[in-house]
Amino acid sequence: MPFAPTNISVYLKSDLENFAKNHDFIALYKEYCWGTDSWQNGFLNILRLEIEISKTAKNNLLRKENIFSVVRWGNLRNIQRIKCPETLVLPLYENAHLNEEIAENPLKLLSILQENIERLGPTYLSKVLRFALPSEFGAIDTRIIRVVGNGDLSSKQQNWLSLKVRNDGYGWYIPKNQPAWPQEYSKWINILRFFAYFLNNSGILCPHPEGFLRNDLRKRDIWMCADVEMALFSYASKQIV
């Protein structure tokens, strides 16, 4: 199970619970599609990245090649502009257990990435964390912000985040220089934790492809933060079409 959610208001908690009761997370998870990744083919590229990056992350490290693997998977433009050290130290584990500080302060790891990786915005920084520790992190994508943040398609029913997106003619992005960043990323992680706890405690089983189970990346039926994020990405994508 992911860490328990913290610092969620009673109002937001009620809104999230209503959303979970009225949306089929199993179907949304199975509808997730990015590039050639689909549930039908076992999310093969995601599986490959999780295997590659989790091995390094268990040694509290992140390598330059891991970061570039993620940005290539996400189809980021101009990746040659990214600058980062060959190896980054990330305090993910302590004595072979997850670092408890992540529970109270999800922003610590994000801050380390921001300080050490140049020319990588909020979406891709969050994708790196998602692959380093999928049990506790999920990406914060522009599609999601457009629907549940202060985006062009957001509604009062799903106004969960204060983040904004922009499109200056070459695609949507989340500006770093807005007051709500990076604090709202911490809120996003706790939203993912809330949904994971709600789904797991409600007996709603996550249909992980077998490859994730065989490689010990997931426990059978248990929702992790990255799984919830994939379902919400599918939901947001449907609203944007």
DRENPA-3360 file (N, C-alpha, C; in nm, 2 decimals, always signed):
BEGIN
1 = MPFAPTNI = +0.08/-0.12/+0.00/+0.00/+0.00/+0.00/+0.09/+0.12/+0.00 ~ +0.05/+0.23/-0.07/+0.12/+0.36/-0.06/+0.11/+0.42/+0.07 ~ +0.19/+0.52/+0.10/+0.17/+0.59/+0.23/+0.03/+0.65/+0.23 ~ -0.02/+0.67/+0.35/-0.15/+0.72/+0.37/-0.16/+0.87/+0.33 ~ -0.27/+0.92/+0.28/-0.28/+1.06/+0.24/-0.28/+1.15/+0.37 ~ -0.22/+1.27/+0.35/-0.21/+1.37/+0.45/-0.26/+1.50/+0.40 ~ -0.30/+1.59/+0.49/-0.33/+1.73/+0.45/-0.43/+1.74/+0.34 ~ -0.54/+1.66/+0.35/-0.65/+1.68/+0.25/-0.77/+1.73/+0.33;
9 = SVYLKSDL = -0.82/+1.84/+0.28/-0.94/+1.90/+0.34/-1.06/+1.81/+0.34 ~ -1.15/+1.83/+0.43/-1.27/+1.75/+0.44/-1.35/+1.77/+0.31 ~ -1.36/+1.89/+0.26/-1.43/+1.92/+0.13/-1.37/+1.84/+0.02 ~ -1.24/+1.85/+0.00/-1.17/+1.78/-0.11/-1.19/+1.63/-0.09 ~ -1.18/+1.58/+0.03/-1.19/+1.44/+0.05/-1.33/+1.39/+0.01 ~ -1.43/+1.47/+0.04/-1.57/+1.43/+0.00/-1.58/+1.43/-0.15 ~ -1.52/+1.53/-0.22/-1.53/+1.54/-0.36/-1.46/+1.42/-0.43 ~ -1.34/+1.38/-0.38/-1.27/+1.27/-0.43/-1.34/+1.14/-0.41;
17 = ENFAKNHD = -1.41/+1.12/-0.30/-1.48/+1.00/-0.27/-1.60/+0.99/-0.36 ~ -1.67/+1.10/-0.39/-1.78/+1.10/-0.48/-1.73/+1.06/-0.62 ~ -1.62/+1.12/-0.66/-1.56/+1.09/-0.79/-1.53/+0.94/-0.80 ~ -1.47/+0.88/-0.70/-1.44/+0.74/-0.70/-1.56/+0.65/-0.71 ~ -1.66/+0.69/-0.65/-1.79/+0.61/-0.65/-1.86/+0.62/-0.78 ~ -1.83/+0.72/-0.86/-1.91/+0.74/-0.98/-1.83/+0.72/-1.11 ~ -1.70/+0.67/-1.09/-1.62/+0.64/-1.21/-1.56/+0.50/-1.19 ~ -1.55/+0.44/-1.31/-1.49/+0.30/-1.31/-1.34/+0.30/-1.33;
25 = FIALYKEY = -1.27/+0.30/-1.22/-1.12/+0.31/-1.22/-1.06/+0.19/-1.29 ~ -1.12/+0.07/-1.28/-1.07/-0.05/-1.35/-1.07/-0.02/-1.50 ~ -1.19/+0.02/-1.55/-1.20/+0.05/-1.69/-1.11/+0.16/-1.74 ~ -1.09/+0.26/-1.66/-1.01/+0.37/-1.69/-0.86/+0.33/-1.70 ~ -0.82/+0.25/-1.60/-0.68/+0.19/-1.60/-0.66/+0.11/-1.73 ~ -0.75/+0.03/-1.76/-0.74/-0.06/-1.88/-0.74/+0.02/-2.01 ~ -0.80/+0.14/-2.01/-0.81/+0.22/-2.13/-0.69/+0.31/-2.15 ~ -0.60/+0.31/-2.05/-0.48/+0.40/-2.06/-0.40/+0.36/-2.19;
33 = CWGTDSWQ = -0.36/+0.46/-2.26/-0.28/+0.44/-2.38/-0.19/+0.56/-2.40 ~ -0.06/+0.52/-2.43/+0.04/+0.63/-2.46/+0.14/+0.56/-2.56 ~ +0.15/+0.62/-2.68/+0.23/+0.56/-2.78/+0.19/+0.42/-2.81 ~ +0.28/+0.32/-2.79/+0.24/+0.18/-2.81/+0.21/+0.11/-2.69 ~ +0.21/+0.18/-2.57/+0.17/+0.12/-2.45/+0.02/+0.11/-2.43 ~ -0.03/-0.01/-2.40/-0.17/-0.03/-2.38/-0.18/-0.15/-2.28 ~ -0.30/-0.16/-2.22/-0.32/-0.27/-2.12/-0.31/-0.41/-2.20 ~ -0.36/-0.41/-2.32/-0.37/-0.53/-2.40/-0.23/-0.58/-2.43;
41 = NGFLNILR = -0.13/-0.49/-2.45/+0.01/-0.54/-2.47/+0.09/-0.54/-2.34 ~ +0.03/-0.53/-2.23/+0.10/-0.54/-2.10/+0.18/-0.41/-2.06 ~ +0.14/-0.29/-2.12/+0.22/-0.17/-2.10/+0.37/-0.20/-2.10 ~ +0.41/-0.25/-2.22/+0.55/-0.31/-2.23/+0.66/-0.20/-2.21 ~ +0.64/-0.08/-2.26/+0.74/+0.02/-2.25/+0.75/+0.07/-2.10 ~ +0.63/+0.09/-2.04/+0.63/+0.13/-1.90/+0.70/+0.02/-1.81 ~ +0.67/-0.11/-1.84/+0.73/-0.22/-1.77/+0.88/-0.21/-1.78 ~ +0.93/-0.19/-1.91/+1.07/-0.19/-1.93/+1.14/-0.08/-1.85;
49 = LEIEISKT = +1.07/+0.04/-1.85/+1.13/+0.15/-1.78/+1.13/+0.13/-1.63 ~ +1.02/+0.08/-1.58/+1.01/+0.05/-1.43/+1.12/-0.05/-1.39 ~ +1.14/-0.15/-1.47/+1.24/-0.25/-1.44/+1.38/-0.19/-1.43 ~ +1.41/-0.11/-1.54/+1.54/-0.04/-1.55/+1.56/+0.06/-1.44 ~ +1.46/+0.14/-1.41/+1.49/+0.26/-1.32/+1.47/+0.21/-1.18 ~ +1.38/+0.12/-1.15/+1.37/+0.08/-1.01/+1.49/+0.01/-0.95 ~ +1.56/-0.06/-1.04/+1.69/-0.13/-0.99/+1.79/-0.03/-0.95 ~ +1.80/+0.08/-1.02/+1.89/+0.19/-0.98/+1.84/+0.26/-0.86;
57 = AKNNLLRK = +1.71/+0.29/-0.86/+1.65/+0.36/-0.75/+1.67/+0.29/-0.61 ~ +1.67/+0.16/-0.62/+1.68/+0.08/-0.49/+1.82/+0.10/-0.43 ~ +1.91/+0.15/-0.50/+2.04/+0.19/-0.45/+2.05/+0.34/-0.42 ~ +1.93/+0.41/-0.42/+1.92/+0.55/-0.39/+2.00/+0.63/-0.50 ~ +1.99/+0.58/-0.62/+2.06/+0.65/-0.73/+1.96/+0.67/-0.85 ~ +1.99/+0.77/-0.93/+1.92/+0.79/-1.05/+2.03/+0.83/-1.15 ~ +2.04/+0.76/-1.27/+2.14/+0.79/-1.36/+2.09/+0.87/-1.48 ~ +2.18/+0.94/-1.54/+2.14/+1.03/-1.66/+2.07/+0.95/-1.76;
65 = ENIFSVVR = +2.11/+0.83/-1.79/+2.05/+0.74/-1.89/+1.90/+0.71/-1.85 ~ +1.87/+0.70/-1.71/+1.74/+0.68/-1.67/+1.65/+0.80/-1.70 ~ +1.70/+0.92/-1.68/+1.62/+1.04/-1.71/+1.59/+1.05/-1.86 ~ +1.69/+1.02/-1.94/+1.67/+1.03/-2.08/+1.58/+0.92/-2.14 ~ +1.58/+0.81/-2.07/+1.49/+0.70/-2.11/+1.34/+0.75/-2.09 ~ +1.32/+0.82/-1.98/+1.18/+0.87/-1.95/+1.14/+0.98/-2.05 ~ +1.23/+1.07/-2.08/+1.19/+1.18/-2.17/+1.17/+1.13/-2.31 ~ +1.25/+1.03/-2.35/+1.22/+0.97/-2.48/+1.09/+0.90/-2.49;
73 = WGNLRNIQ = +1.06/+0.83/-2.38/+0.93/+0.76/-2.37/+0.81/+0.86/-2.38 ~ +0.83/+0.98/-2.32/+0.72/+1.08/-2.32/+0.72/+1.17/-2.44 ~ +0.82/+1.15/-2.53/+0.83/+1.22/-2.66/+0.85/+1.37/-2.64 ~ +0.93/+1.40/-2.54/+0.97/+1.54/-2.52/+1.05/+1.59/-2.64 ~ +1.02/+1.72/-2.68/+1.10/+1.78/-2.78/+1.23/+1.83/-2.73 ~ +1.33/+1.85/-2.82/+1.46/+1.91/-2.78/+1.53/+1.85/-2.66 ~ +1.53/+1.72/-2.65/+1.59/+1.66/-2.53/+1.74/+1.69/-2.52 ~ +1.80/+1.73/-2.63/+1.94/+1.76/-2.62/+1.98/+1.88/-2.54;
81 = RIKCPETL = +1.87/+1.96/-2.50/+1.89/+2.08/-2.42/+1.90/+2.04/-2.27 ~ +1.86/+1.92/-2.23/+1.86/+1.88/-2.09/+2.00/+1.86/-2.04 ~ +2.03/+1.91/-1.93/+2.16/+1.90/-1.86/+2.14/+1.84/-1.72 ~ +2.21/+1.74/-1.69/+2.21/+1.68/-1.56/+2.34/+1.60/-1.54 ~ +2.37/+1.57/-1.41/+2.49/+1.49/-1.38/+2.47/+1.35/-1.42 ~ +2.58/+1.28/-1.43/+2.58/+1.14/-1.47/+2.50/+1.05/-1.37 ~ +2.52/+1.09/-1.24/+2.45/+1.02/-1.13/+2.39/+1.11/-1.03 ~ +2.27/+1.09/-0.99/+2.21/+1.17/-0.89/+2.18/+1.08/-0.77;
89 = VLPLYENA = +2.20/+1.13/-0.65/+2.16/+1.06/-0.52/+2.02/+1.10/-0.48 ~ +1.93/+1.01/-0.47/+1.80/+1.03/-0.42/+1.77/+0.95/-0.30 ~ +1.73/+1.01/-0.18/+1.71/+0.93/-0.06/+1.57/+0.86/-0.06 ~ +1.56/+0.76/-0.14/+1.43/+0.69/-0.16/+1.42/+0.58/-0.05 ~ +1.53/+0.52/-0.01/+1.52/+0.41/+0.08/+1.62/+0.43/+0.20 ~ +1.58/+0.38/+0.31/+1.66/+0.38/+0.44/+1.66/+0.25/+0.50 ~ +1.77/+0.18/+0.51/+1.78/+0.05/+0.57/+1.68/-0.05/+0.50 ~ +1.68/-0.04/+0.36/+1.61/-0.13/+0.28/+1.45/-0.11/+0.28;
97 = HLNEEIAE = +1.41/+0.00/+0.35/+1.27/+0.04/+0.36/+1.25/+0.18/+0.30 ~ +1.13/+0.20/+0.25/+1.11/+0.34/+0.20/+1.13/+0.44/+0.31 ~ +1.19/+0.55/+0.26/+1.22/+0.66/+0.35/+1.09/+0.72/+0.40 ~ +1.07/+0.72/+0.53/+0.94/+0.77/+0.59/+0.92/+0.92/+0.56 ~ +1.03/+0.99/+0.53/+1.01/+1.14/+0.51/+0.93/+1.16/+0.38 ~ +0.93/+1.07/+0.29/+0.85/+1.08/+0.17/+0.70/+1.10/+0.20 ~ +0.66/+1.03/+0.31/+0.52/+1.04/+0.35/+0.47/+1.18/+0.38 ~ +0.55/+1.25/+0.46/+0.52/+1.38/+0.50/+0.56/+1.49/+0.41;
105 = NPLKLLSI = +0.67/+1.46/+0.33/+0.72/+1.56/+0.24/+0.75/+1.51/+0.10 ~ +0.65/+1.49/+0.02/+0.68/+1.44/-0.11/+0.76/+1.53/-0.20 ~ +0.77/+1.66/-0.16/+0.84/+1.76/-0.24/+1.00/+1.75/-0.22 ~ +1.05/+1.68/-0.12/+1.19/+1.67/-0.11/+1.26/+1.61/-0.23 ~ +1.21/+1.50/-0.28/+1.27/+1.44/-0.40/+1.26/+1.53/-0.52 ~ +1.14/+1.59/-0.53/+1.12/+1.68/-0.65/+1.22/+1.79/-0.64 ~ +1.24/+1.85/-0.52/+1.34/+1.96/-0.51/+1.48/+1.92/-0.55 ~ +1.52/+1.80/-0.52/+1.65/+1.75/-0.56/+1.66/+1.74/-0.71;
113 = LQENIERL = +1.55/+1.69/-0.78/+1.55/+1.69/-0.92/+1.56/+1.83/-0.98 ~ +1.48/+1.92/-0.93/+1.47/+2.05/-0.99/+1.61/+2.12/-0.97 ~ +1.68/+2.10/-0.87/+1.81/+2.16/-0.84/+1.92/+2.10/-0.93 ~ +1.90/+1.98/-0.98/+2.01/+1.91/-1.05/+1.99/+1.89/-1.20 ~ +1.86/+1.91/-1.24/+1.83/+1.88/-1.38/+1.79/+2.01/-1.45 ~ +1.86/+2.06/-1.55/+1.82/+2.18/-1.62/+1.73/+2.15/-1.74 ~ +1.64/+2.24/-1.77/+1.56/+2.24/-1.89/+1.46/+2.12/-1.89 ~ +1.42/+2.08/-1.77/+1.31/+1.98/-1.75/+1.20/+2.04/-1.67;
121 = GPTYLSKV = +1.08/+2.05/-1.72/+0.97/+2.11/-1.65/+0.89/+2.02/-1.56 ~ +0.79/+2.07/-1.49/+0.72/+2.00/-1.39/+0.66/+1.86/-1.44 ~ +0.61/+1.85/-1.56/+0.55/+1.73/-1.61/+0.66/+1.62/-1.61 ~ +0.78/+1.65/-1.67/+0.88/+1.54/-1.69/+0.95/+1.52/-1.56 ~ +0.97/+1.62/-1.47/+1.03/+1.59/-1.34/+0.94/+1.49/-1.27 ~ +0.81/+1.51/-1.28/+0.71/+1.42/-1.21/+0.71/+1.28/-1.27 ~ +0.74/+1.27/-1.40/+0.74/+1.14/-1.47/+0.87/+1.07/-1.42 ~ +0.98/+1.14/-1.40/+1.10/+1.07/-1.35/+1.07/+1.01/-1.21;
129 = LRFALPSE = +1.01/+1.08/-1.13/+0.97/+1.03/-0.99/+0.87/+0.91/-1.00 ~ +0.78/+0.92/-1.10/+0.68/+0.81/-1.12/+0.75/+0.68/-1.15 ~ +0.86/+0.69/-1.23/+0.92/+0.56/-1.27/+1.02/+0.52/-1.16 ~ +1.08/+0.61/-1.08/+1.17/+0.58/-0.98/+1.10/+0.51/-0.86 ~ +0.98/+0.56/-0.83/+0.90/+0.50/-0.72/+0.75/+0.50/-0.75 ~ +0.71/+0.41/-0.83/+0.56/+0.41/-0.87/+0.47/+0.39/-0.76 ~ +0.51/+0.32/-0.65/+0.42/+0.30/-0.54/+0.37/+0.43/-0.48 ~ +0.46/+0.54/-0.48/+0.43/+0.66/-0.41/+0.42/+0.78/-0.50;
137 = FGAIDTRI = +0.45/+0.77/-0.62/+0.44/+0.89/-0.71/+0.37/+0.86/-0.84 ~ +0.31/+0.97/-0.89/+0.25/+0.97/-1.02/+0.28/+1.10/-1.10 ~ +0.28/+1.09/-1.23/+0.31/+1.21/-1.31/+0.20/+1.31/-1.30 ~ +0.23/+1.44/-1.32/+0.13/+1.54/-1.32/+0.13/+1.60/-1.46 ~ +0.04/+1.55/-1.54/+0.04/+1.58/-1.69/-0.04/+1.70/-1.72 ~ -0.01/+1.77/-1.83/-0.09/+1.88/-1.87/-0.24/+1.85/-1.90 ~ -0.26/+1.73/-1.95/-0.40/+1.69/-1.97/-0.48/+1.68/-1.84 ~ -0.41/+1.63/-1.73/-0.48/+1.63/-1.60/-0.51/+1.77/-1.55;
145 = IRVVGNGD = -0.41/+1.86/-1.56/-0.43/+2.00/-1.51/-0.54/+2.07/-1.59 ~ -0.55/+2.04/-1.72/-0.65/+2.10/-1.80/-0.79/+2.06/-1.75 ~ -0.80/+1.95/-1.69/-0.93/+1.90/-1.65/-0.96/+1.92/-1.50 ~ -0.86/+1.89/-1.42/-0.89/+1.90/-1.27/-0.81/+2.01/-1.20 ~ -0.74/+2.10/-1.28/-0.68/+2.21/-1.23/-0.74/+2.34/-1.27 ~ -0.67/+2.45/-1.28/-0.72/+2.57/-1.33/-0.70/+2.58/-1.48 ~ -0.74/+2.47/-1.55/-0.72/+2.46/-1.70/-0.84/+2.51/-1.78 ~ -0.82/+2.50/-1.91/-0.93/+2.54/-2.00/-1.05/+2.45/-2.00;
153 = LSSKQQNW = -1.04/+2.33/-1.95/-1.15/+2.24/-1.95/-1.19/+2.20/-1.80 ~ -1.14/+2.27/-1.70/-1.17/+2.23/-1.57/-1.31/+2.27/-1.53 ~ -1.37/+2.20/-1.44/-1.51/+2.23/-1.40/-1.51/+2.24/-1.25 ~ -1.62/+2.30/-1.20/-1.63/+2.32/-1.05/-1.64/+2.18/-0.98 ~ -1.68/+2.08/-1.06/-1.69/+1.95/-0.99/-1.56/+1.88/-0.97 ~ -1.46/+1.92/-1.06/-1.33/+1.86/-1.04/-1.22/+1.96/-1.04 ~ -1.24/+2.06/-0.96/-1.14/+2.17/-0.95/-1.05/+2.14/-0.83 ~ -0.96/+2.04/-0.84/-0.88/+1.98/-0.73/-0.75/+2.06/-0.71;
161 = LSLKVRND = -0.70/+2.12/-0.81/-0.56/+2.18/-0.80/-0.56/+2.32/-0.85 ~ -0.47/+2.40/-0.80/-0.46/+2.54/-0.84/-0.36/+2.57/-0.95 ~ -0.31/+2.46/-1.01/-0.21/+2.48/-1.11/-0.27/+2.52/-1.24 ~ -0.20/+2.59/-1.33/-0.24/+2.63/-1.46/-0.15/+2.58/-1.56 ~ -0.20/+2.57/-1.68/-0.12/+2.53/-1.80/-0.12/+2.64/-1.90 ~ -0.02/+2.63/-1.99/-0.01/+2.73/-2.10/+0.02/+2.66/-2.23 ~ -0.02/+2.73/-2.34/+0.01/+2.68/-2.47/+0.05/+2.80/-2.55 ~ +0.18/+2.81/-2.58/+0.23/+2.93/-2.65/+0.25/+2.90/-2.80;
169 = GYGWYIPK = +0.18/+2.80/-2.85/+0.18/+2.77/-2.99/+0.26/+2.64/-3.02 ~ +0.33/+2.58/-2.92/+0.41/+2.46/-2.95/+0.38/+2.35/-2.86 ~ +0.26/+2.36/-2.80/+0.21/+2.25/-2.71/+0.19/+2.30/-2.57 ~ +0.11/+2.22/-2.49/+0.08/+2.26/-2.36/+0.19/+2.23/-2.26 ~ +0.21/+2.31/-2.16/+0.31/+2.29/-2.06/+0.27/+2.35/-1.93 ~ +0.33/+2.30/-1.82/+0.30/+2.36/-1.68/+0.41/+2.46/-1.65 ~ +0.39/+2.59/-1.64/+0.49/+2.68/-1.61/+0.55/+2.66/-1.47 ~ +0.68/+2.66/-1.45/+0.74/+2.65/-1.32/+0.71/+2.77/-1.24;
177 = NQPAWPQE = +0.71/+2.89/-1.30/+0.71/+3.01/-1.23/+0.56/+3.06/-1.20 ~ +0.49/+2.97/-1.14/+0.35/+3.01/-1.09/+0.35/+2.98/-0.94 ~ +0.27/+3.06/-0.87/+0.28/+3.05/-0.72/+0.24/+2.91/-0.67 ~ +0.16/+2.83/-0.74/+0.11/+2.70/-0.69/+0.21/+2.59/-0.71 ~ +0.32/+2.62/-0.79/+0.42/+2.52/-0.81/+0.54/+2.55/-0.72 ~ +0.60/+2.45/-0.65/+0.57/+2.30/-0.66/+0.47/+2.25/-0.55 ~ +0.41/+2.34/-0.46/+0.33/+2.30/-0.35/+0.22/+2.21/-0.40 ~ +0.15/+2.24/-0.51/+0.04/+2.17/-0.55/+0.08/+2.03/-0.60;
185 = YSKWINIL = +0.20/+2.00/-0.62/+0.24/+1.87/-0.66/+0.23/+1.78/-0.53 ~ +0.26/+1.83/-0.42/+0.24/+1.76/-0.29/+0.09/+1.72/-0.28 ~ +0.01/+1.82/-0.31/-0.14/+1.79/-0.30/-0.18/+1.68/-0.40 ~ -0.12/+1.69/-0.52/-0.15/+1.59/-0.62/-0.12/+1.45/-0.57 ~ +0.00/+1.43/-0.51/+0.05/+1.30/-0.46/-0.05/+1.25/-0.35 ~ -0.10/+1.34/-0.27/-0.20/+1.30/-0.16/-0.33/+1.27/-0.22 ~ -0.37/+1.33/-0.33/-0.49/+1.29/-0.41/-0.48/+1.15/-0.46 ~ -0.36/+1.12/-0.52/-0.34/+0.98/-0.57/-0.34/+0.88/-0.45;
193 = RFFAYFLN = -0.28/+0.92/-0.34/-0.28/+0.83/-0.22/-0.42/+0.80/-0.17 ~ -0.50/+0.91/-0.17/-0.64/+0.90/-0.13/-0.72/+0.80/-0.22 ~ -0.71/+0.81/-0.35/-0.78/+0.72/-0.44/-0.72/+0.58/-0.42 ~ -0.59/+0.56/-0.40/-0.54/+0.43/-0.38/-0.59/+0.36/-0.26 ~ -0.60/+0.44/-0.15/-0.65/+0.38/-0.03/-0.80/+0.35/-0.04 ~ -0.88/+0.44/-0.11/-1.02/+0.42/-0.12/-1.05/+0.29/-0.21 ~ -0.98/+0.28/-0.32/-1.00/+0.17/-0.41/-0.96/+0.04/-0.34 ~ -0.84/+0.04/-0.27/-0.79/-0.08/-0.21/-0.88/-0.13/-0.09;
201 = NSGILCPH = -0.93/-0.03/-0.02/-1.02/-0.06/+0.10/-1.16/-0.09/+0.05 ~ -1.20/-0.06/-0.07/-1.33/-0.09/-0.12/-1.34/-0.22/-0.20 ~ -1.22/-0.29/-0.20/-1.22/-0.42/-0.27/-1.23/-0.41/-0.42 ~ -1.19/-0.29/-0.47/-1.18/-0.27/-0.62/-1.04/-0.31/-0.66 ~ -1.03/-0.42/-0.74/-0.90/-0.48/-0.77/-0.83/-0.42/-0.89 ~ -0.70/-0.38/-0.88/-0.63/-0.33/-0.99/-0.59/-0.44/-1.08 ~ -0.62/-0.44/-1.21/-0.59/-0.55/-1.31/-0.45/-0.53/-1.37 ~ -0.35/-0.54/-1.29/-0.21/-0.52/-1.34/-0.18/-0.63/-1.44;
209 = PEGFLRND = -0.12/-0.59/-1.55/-0.06/-0.69/-1.64/+0.03/-0.78/-1.57 ~ +0.04/-0.91/-1.61/+0.12/-1.01/-1.54/+0.27/-0.97/-1.53 ~ +0.32/-0.90/-1.63/+0.46/-0.87/-1.63/+0.50/-0.79/-1.50 ~ +0.41/-0.70/-1.46/+0.44/-0.62/-1.34/+0.44/-0.71/-1.21 ~ +0.36/-0.81/-1.21/+0.36/-0.91/-1.10/+0.48/-1.00/-1.10 ~ +0.52/-1.05/-1.22/+0.63/-1.14/-1.23/+0.76/-1.07/-1.19 ~ +0.77/-0.94/-1.22/+0.89/-0.87/-1.19/+0.89/-0.80/-1.05 ~ +0.79/-0.84/-0.97/+0.78/-0.78/-0.83/+0.77/-0.63/-0.83;
217 = LRKRDIWM = +0.70/-0.57/-0.93/+0.68/-0.43/-0.94/+0.55/-0.39/-0.87 ~ +0.46/-0.49/-0.86/+0.33/-0.47/-0.80/+0.29/-0.59/-0.72 ~ +0.20/-0.56/-0.62/+0.14/-0.67/-0.55/+0.00/-0.69/-0.61 ~ -0.04/-0.82/-0.63/-0.16/-0.85/-0.71/-0.28/-0.77/-0.65 ~ -0.35/-0.71/-0.74/-0.48/-0.64/-0.71/-0.46/-0.50/-0.64 ~ -0.34/-0.47/-0.59/-0.32/-0.35/-0.51/-0.29/-0.23/-0.60 ~ -0.37/-0.12/-0.58/-0.35/+0.00/-0.65/-0.23/+0.08/-0.59 ~ -0.14/+0.13/-0.67/-0.04/+0.21/-0.63/-0.06/+0.35/-0.69;
225 = CADVEMAL = +0.01/+0.45/-0.65/-0.01/+0.59/-0.70/+0.00/+0.60/-0.85 ~ +0.10/+0.53/-0.91/+0.12/+0.54/-1.05/+0.00/+0.48/-1.13 ~ -0.06/+0.37/-1.07/-0.18/+0.31/-1.13/-0.30/+0.40/-1.13 ~ -0.32/+0.47/-1.02/-0.43/+0.57/-1.01/-0.41/+0.68/-1.11 ~ -0.28/+0.73/-1.12/-0.25/+0.84/-1.21/-0.28/+0.79/-1.36 ~ -0.25/+0.67/-1.39/-0.28/+0.62/-1.53/-0.43/+0.62/-1.55 ~ -0.51/+0.58/-1.45/-0.66/+0.59/-1.47/-0.71/+0.73/-1.49 ~ -0.65/+0.82/-1.41/-0.70/+0.96/-1.42/-0.65/+1.03/-1.55;
233 = FSYASKQI = -0.54/+0.98/-1.60/-0.49/+1.03/-1.73/-0.59/+0.99/-1.84 ~ -0.64/+0.87/-1.83/-0.74/+0.82/-1.92/-0.87/+0.90/-1.91 ~ -0.91/+0.93/-1.79/-1.03/+1.02/-1.77/-1.01/+1.15/-1.83 ~ -0.89/+1.22/-1.80/-0.87/+1.35/-1.86/-0.86/+1.35/-2.01 ~ -0.80/+1.24/-2.07/-0.79/+1.23/-2.21/-0.93/+1.23/-2.28 ~ -1.02/+1.16/-2.21/-1.16/+1.15/-2.26/-1.23/+1.29/-2.26 ~ -1.20/+1.37/-2.17/-1.26/+1.51/-2.16/-1.20/+1.60/-2.27 ~ -1.08/+1.57/-2.31/-1.01/+1.66/-2.40/-1.05/+1.63/-2.54;
241 = V = -1.08/+1.51/-2.58/-1.11/+1.47/-2.71/-1.22/+1.55/-2.77;
% end
